[in-house]
Amino acid sequence: QVQLVESGGGLVQPGGSLRLSCAASGFTFSDYGIKWYRQAPGKERELVASISRFGGSKKYADSVKGRFTISRDNAKTTVYLQMNSLKSEDTAVYYCNALVFGDDHWGQGTQVTVSS
């Protein structure tokens, strides 16, 4: 059974940092790319960042380029999203996603709130 479990969210002041984690199980982790999405209240879910199987290819939304860094540790079957210089507009629920066995799999999400 594919499972994705996000953690690391919380309340942070503008300009602060957080590191999100996505722990995966139930599939051969290194065979799949992983994506981070986010969804703010009243808005559609948007792709934030993606990483290839071994981390050689990383892509970012324009809104987070230069501030967020995606990485993975295949030995720990975990993907990370380091978020720096956070802004109020980064407030959202963050989800990790993997397309495994032809199906989209999502975690439960972790709330990030950027506010003073």
Secondary structure, 3 states (H helix, E strand, C coil): CCEEEEECCEEECCCCCEEEEEEEECCCHHHCCEEEEEECCCCCCEEEEEECCCCCCEEECCCCCCCEEEEEECCCCEEEEEECCCCHHHCEEEEEEEEECCEEEECCCEEEEECC
